[in-house]
Amino acid sequence: MPEPIEVAPGDDPRAAAARLTGRRVIDERPLNATLSEVTLDGGHVVMVKRGDGPAAAQAEAAGLRWLAAAGMVRVPDVHGHDRHWLVTDHVPPGAPNPEAAARLGRELAALHASGAPAFGAPPPGGPVDAYIGLAPMRNTPGTDWPGWYAEHRVLPYLRHAVDDGTIRPAEAAVIERVCERLPELAGPAEPPARLHGDLWSGNVLWAADGHAWLIDPAAHGGHRETDLAMLRLFGCPHLDLVLDAYQETAPLAEGWTDRVGLHQLFPLLVHAVLFGRSYADQALMAARSAMEKGRGKRTD
């Protein structure tokens, strides 16, 4: 796991905001150890975030710009970034509503359809060695989703969890078997989608303007079912409306509900590495579920 990056002496959110926007800072309101709400001259409010690892700010800035370039979803504008800091627009919060949820489903479908050069492709200008939350995430392109997903999204975190003692070697064999069977469990082949990449409910901001905005991406080319599975992982307001609208816009392949656990393996293993055993148990449950639901698809 990454060590916190060293910040230059005297550098803070106020100084970063002034440097990266070229405007005078009027006020700062810290929200947590790495995020502050900063008011600039003229009353414009921005969010100033300190990166937790080398290239973290670069990766997030590139991801936001890549999602915005598709013209399909709402993301905060990027005002600037450097090695340590990222400055984006502040989005005034609101409350979830059914109309915004259905709109989000349609927007996600269109975002995914805008595509990516390859599975694992980083956003233009984004680093290969990126992050998902606090965990390193390597964006190595591949053409075959089952093989790429196993090699670059499941097994690296599984090995880390085993090395840490969070998952026992005998338990790891269950997940390794899922990786071996991925070609038959993955469903019909699909082209690489443009993913948010860390689409849990906390990264969906229900805004005062009545829309859902996406923040904190770990953007890359991937399988569209991964974004949707992650959205289901921790719950999301009006999720049924989001998924129904998505299906109406870009129907998912038959059996997609059976593959939810398969796509949740990646974020669950990331959480196991970061936060411990309870997520390891959930990852093992997801692996066993994927195997059980895939029994009728055996070809060996």
C-alpha positions as CSV (number, residue, x, y, z in Angstrom):
1,M,0.0,0.0,0.0
2,P,1.3,3.5,-0.8
3,E,3.0,5.7,1.8
4,P,1.5,9.2,2.1
5,I,3.4,11.5,-0.2
6,E,5.6,14.2,1.3
7,V,4.2,17.6,1.0
8,A,6.4,20.6,0.7
9,P,6.9,22.6,3.9
10,G,4.4,25.4,4.1
11,D,2.2,24.0,1.4
12,D,-1.5,23.7,2.4
13,P,-4.9,23.7,0.8
14,R,-5.0,27.5,0.7
15,A,-1.6,27.8,-0.9
16,A,-2.4,25.0,-3.4
17,A,-5.7,26.6,-4.4
18,A,-4.0,30.0,-5.0
19,R,-1.2,28.5,-7.0
20,L,-3.3,26.2,-9.2
21,T,-6.1,28.6,-9.9
22,G,-4.1,31.9,-9.9
23,R,-6.7,33.5,-7.6
24,R,-6.7,34.9,-4.1
25,V,-8.1,32.7,-1.3
26,I,-10.7,34.1,1.0
27,D,-11.5,31.2,3.3
28,E,-10.9,27.5,3.9
29,R,-13.1,24.9,5.5
30,P,-11.3,21.6,6.2
31,L,-13.6,18.6,5.7
32,N,-11.1,15.9,6.6
33,A,-7.4,15.2,6.7
34,T,-7.1,15.4,2.9
35,L,-10.0,17.5,1.6
36,S,-10.9,21.2,2.1
37,E,-13.5,23.5,0.7
38,V,-11.8,26.7,-0.3
39,T,-13.5,30.0,-1.2
40,L,-11.7,32.1,-3.8
41,D,-12.1,35.8,-4.5
42,G,-15.5,36.5,-6.1
43,G,-17.1,33.8,-4.0
44,H,-16.2,30.9,-6.2
45,V,-15.9,27.7,-4.1
46,V,-13.5,24.9,-5.0
47,M,-12.5,21.5,-3.5
48,V,-8.8,21.0,-2.7
49,K,-7.7,17.4,-2.3
50,R,-4.3,16.2,-1.3
51,G,-3.1,13.1,-3.1
52,D,-2.3,10.1,-1.0
53,G,0.4,8.7,-3.3
54,P,2.7,9.5,-6.2
55,A,0.6,10.4,-9.3
56,A,-2.7,10.1,-7.3
57,A,-3.7,13.7,-8.1
58,Q,-2.7,13.2,-11.8
59,A,-4.7,10.0,-12.1
60,E,-7.8,11.6,-10.7
61,A,-7.5,14.7,-12.8
62,A,-7.0,12.7,-15.9
63,G,-10.0,10.5,-15.0
64,L,-12.3,13.4,-14.4
65,R,-11.3,15.0,-17.8
66,W,-11.8,11.7,-19.6
67,L,-15.3,11.2,-18.2
68,A,-16.2,14.8,-18.9
69,A,-14.9,14.5,-22.5
70,A,-17.5,11.8,-23.2
71,G,-20.2,14.5,-22.6
72,M,-22.5,12.0,-20.9
73,V,-22.1,12.4,-17.2
74,R,-21.7,15.3,-14.8
75,V,-18.3,15.6,-13.1
76,P,-16.7,18.5,-11.4
77,D,-14.4,20.7,-13.6
78,V,-10.7,20.4,-12.9
79,H,-9.0,23.7,-12.2
80,G,-5.5,22.3,-11.8
81,H,-3.3,19.7,-10.2
82,D,0.3,19.0,-9.4
83,R,2.2,16.2,-7.7
84,H,0.5,16.8,-4.4
85,W,-2.8,18.6,-4.9
86,L,-6.0,18.5,-7.0
87,V,-8.4,21.4,-7.3
88,T,-11.9,20.9,-8.7
89,D,-15.2,22.7,-8.7
90,H,-17.4,22.4,-5.6
91,V,-20.8,20.8,-6.4
92,P,-23.5,22.0,-3.9
93,P,-25.1,18.9,-2.4
94,G,-28.8,18.1,-2.6
95,A,-31.0,15.0,-2.1
96,P,-31.5,11.9,-4.2
97,N,-34.7,11.9,-6.3
98,P,-36.2,9.4,-8.8
99,E,-35.8,11.6,-11.8
100,A,-32.1,12.1,-11.2
101,A,-31.7,8.3,-10.6
102,A,-33.3,7.4,-13.9
103,R,-31.2,10.1,-15.7
104,L,-28.1,8.7,-14.1
105,G,-28.9,5.2,-15.5
106,R,-29.2,6.6,-19.0
107,E,-26.0,8.7,-18.6
108,L,-24.0,5.7,-17.4
109,A,-25.1,3.7,-20.3
110,A,-24.0,6.4,-22.7
111,L,-20.7,6.9,-20.8
112,H,-19.9,3.2,-21.1
113,A,-20.8,3.2,-24.8
114,S,-18.3,6.0,-25.5
115,G,-15.7,3.3,-25.1
116,A,-12.0,2.9,-24.3
117,P,-9.0,1.8,-26.4
118,A,-8.6,-1.4,-24.4
119,F,-9.4,-3.1,-21.2
120,G,-7.1,-1.5,-18.6
121,A,-6.4,1.6,-20.8
122,P,-5.7,4.6,-18.6
123,P,-7.3,8.0,-19.4
124,P,-5.3,10.2,-21.7
125,G,-2.6,11.8,-19.7
126,G,-3.2,9.4,-16.8
127,P,-0.5,7.3,-15.3
128,V,-0.3,3.5,-15.7
129,D,0.3,3.3,-11.9
130,A,-2.9,4.8,-10.6
131,Y,-5.1,4.3,-7.6
132,I,-8.5,3.0,-6.5
133,G,-9.1,4.9,-3.3
134,L,-5.9,4.4,-1.3
135,A,-4.9,1.2,-3.1
136,P,-2.5,1.1,-6.1
137,M,-4.2,0.1,-9.3
138,R,-2.1,-0.7,-12.4
139,N,-3.7,0.2,-15.8
140,T,-2.1,-2.3,-18.1
141,P,-4.0,-2.6,-21.4
142,G,-5.3,-6.0,-22.6
143,T,-7.7,-7.2,-25.3
144,D,-9.2,-10.2,-23.6
145,W,-11.5,-9.2,-20.6
146,P,-11.4,-12.5,-18.7
147,G,-7.7,-12.8,-18.8
148,W,-7.1,-9.1,-18.1
149,Y,-9.6,-9.1,-15.2
150,A,-7.9,-12.0,-13.5
151,E,-4.4,-10.8,-14.0
152,H,-4.8,-7.1,-13.3
153,R,-7.9,-6.7,-11.1
154,V,-8.3,-9.9,-9.0
155,L,-5.0,-11.7,-8.5
156,P,-2.8,-8.8,-7.4
157,Y,-5.1,-7.9,-4.5
158,L,-5.7,-11.6,-3.7
159,R,-1.9,-12.1,-3.4
160,H,-1.6,-9.0,-1.2
161,A,-4.4,-10.2,1.1
162,V,-2.7,-13.7,1.4
163,D,0.7,-12.1,2.1
164,D,-0.9,-10.0,4.8
165,G,-2.7,-13.0,6.3
166,T,-6.1,-11.5,5.6
167,I,-7.0,-14.5,3.4
168,R,-5.7,-17.9,4.1
169,P,-4.0,-19.9,1.2
170,A,-6.7,-22.6,1.2
171,E,-9.4,-19.9,0.9
172,A,-7.4,-18.2,-1.9
173,A,-7.8,-21.3,-4.0
174,V,-11.6,-20.6,-4.3
175,I,-10.9,-17.3,-5.9
176,E,-8.1,-18.7,-8.1
177,R,-10.5,-21.3,-9.4
178,V,-12.9,-18.5,-10.3
179,C,-10.1,-16.9,-12.3
180,E,-9.4,-20.1,-14.1
181,R,-13.1,-20.4,-15.1
182,L,-13.5,-16.7,-16.1
183,P,-13.7,-17.4,-19.8
184,E,-16.9,-19.5,-19.2
185,L,-18.3,-17.3,-16.4
186,A,-17.8,-13.9,-18.0
187,G,-20.8,-14.0,-20.3
188,P,-20.7,-12.8,-24.0
189,A,-17.7,-10.7,-25.1
190,E,-18.2,-7.0,-25.0
191,P,-16.0,-4.1,-26.2
192,P,-14.1,-2.1,-23.6
193,A,-16.3,0.5,-21.8
194,R,-15.3,3.8,-20.4
195,L,-15.6,3.2,-16.6
196,H,-15.8,5.5,-13.6
197,G,-13.9,2.6,-12.0
198,D,-14.8,3.3,-8.3
199,L,-18.6,3.7,-8.6
200,W,-19.7,3.0,-5.1
201,S,-22.6,5.1,-3.8
202,G,-20.3,7.5,-1.9
203,N,-18.9,8.6,-5.3
204,V,-22.4,9.5,-6.6
205,L,-23.1,13.1,-5.4
206,W,-26.8,14.0,-5.5
207,A,-26.6,17.7,-6.2
208,A,-28.7,20.8,-5.5
209,D,-29.3,21.2,-9.2
210,G,-31.3,18.0,-9.2
211,H,-28.7,15.9,-11.0
212,A,-26.4,13.1,-10.0
213,W,-22.7,14.0,-10.3
214,L,-19.8,11.5,-10.2
215,I,-16.7,12.2,-8.2
216,D,-13.4,10.5,-7.2
217,P,-13.0,8.2,-10.2
218,A,-10.5,5.4,-10.8
219,A,-11.2,5.7,-14.5
220,H,-10.0,3.1,-17.0
221,G,-11.3,0.8,-19.8
222,G,-13.2,-2.1,-18.5
223,H,-16.4,-4.2,-18.5
224,R,-19.5,-2.1,-18.0
225,E,-21.0,-4.7,-15.6
226,T,-18.1,-3.8,-13.2
227,D,-19.3,-0.3,-12.7
228,L,-22.9,-1.5,-12.1
229,A,-21.8,-4.2,-9.7
230,M,-19.9,-1.7,-7.7
231,L,-22.9,0.6,-7.5
232,R,-24.9,-2.3,-6.0
233,L,-22.1,-3.3,-3.5
234,F,-22.9,-0.7,-0.8
235,G,-26.4,0.3,-1.9
236,C,-27.5,3.4,-3.8
237,P,-30.6,5.5,-3.5
238,H,-33.2,4.5,-6.1
239,L,-30.9,1.8,-7.5
240,D,-33.8,0.0,-9.2
241,L,-34.5,3.1,-11.2
242,V,-30.9,3.6,-12.2
243,L,-30.7,0.0,-13.4
244,D,-34.0,0.0,-15.2
245,A,-33.1,3.2,-17.1
246,Y,-29.7,1.7,-17.9
247,Q,-31.4,-1.4,-19.3
248,E,-33.8,0.6,-21.4
249,T,-30.9,2.5,-22.9
250,A,-28.3,-0.3,-23.4
251,P,-29.6,-3.7,-22.4
252,L,-27.2,-5.9,-20.5
253,A,-26.3,-9.4,-21.7
254,E,-28.5,-12.2,-20.5
255,G,-27.5,-13.5,-17.1
256,W,-25.9,-10.3,-15.9
257,T,-27.4,-10.6,-12.5
258,D,-25.6,-14.0,-12.1
259,R,-22.3,-12.2,-12.7
260,V,-22.7,-9.4,-10.1
261,G,-20.6,-11.3,-7.6
262,L,-17.9,-12.0,-10.2
263,H,-17.6,-8.2,-10.9
264,Q,-17.7,-7.4,-7.2
265,L,-14.6,-9.6,-6.5
266,F,-12.3,-6.7,-7.5
267,P,-13.6,-4.0,-5.2
268,L,-14.1,-6.5,-2.3
269,L,-10.5,-7.7,-2.6
270,V,-9.3,-4.0,-2.7
271,H,-11.3,-3.4,0.5
272,A,-9.9,-6.6,2.1
273,V,-6.4,-5.3,1.5
274,L,-7.2,-1.9,2.9
275,F,-9.7,-2.7,5.7
276,G,-9.3,-6.3,6.7
277,R,-11.1,-9.6,7.2
278,S,-14.7,-8.7,7.0
279,Y,-14.3,-7.8,3.3
280,A,-12.2,-11.0,2.7
281,D,-15.3,-13.0,3.9
282,Q,-17.5,-11.0,1.5
283,A,-15.0,-11.7,-1.4
284,L,-15.1,-15.4,-0.6
285,M,-18.9,-15.4,-0.6
286,A,-18.9,-13.6,-4.0
287,A,-16.4,-16.1,-5.4
288,R,-18.5,-19.1,-4.2
289,S,-21.7,-17.4,-5.6
290,A,-20.0,-16.9,-9.0
291,M,-19.0,-20.5,-9.1
292,E,-22.4,-21.8,-8.0
293,K,-24.3,-19.6,-10.6
294,G,-21.8,-20.7,-13.3
295,R,-22.3,-24.4,-12.7
296,G,-24.6,-24.7,-15.7
297,K,-22.1,-23.1,-17.9
298,R,-19.3,-25.6,-17.4
299,T,-17.5,-26.8,-20.5
300,D,-14.9,-29.0,-18.8
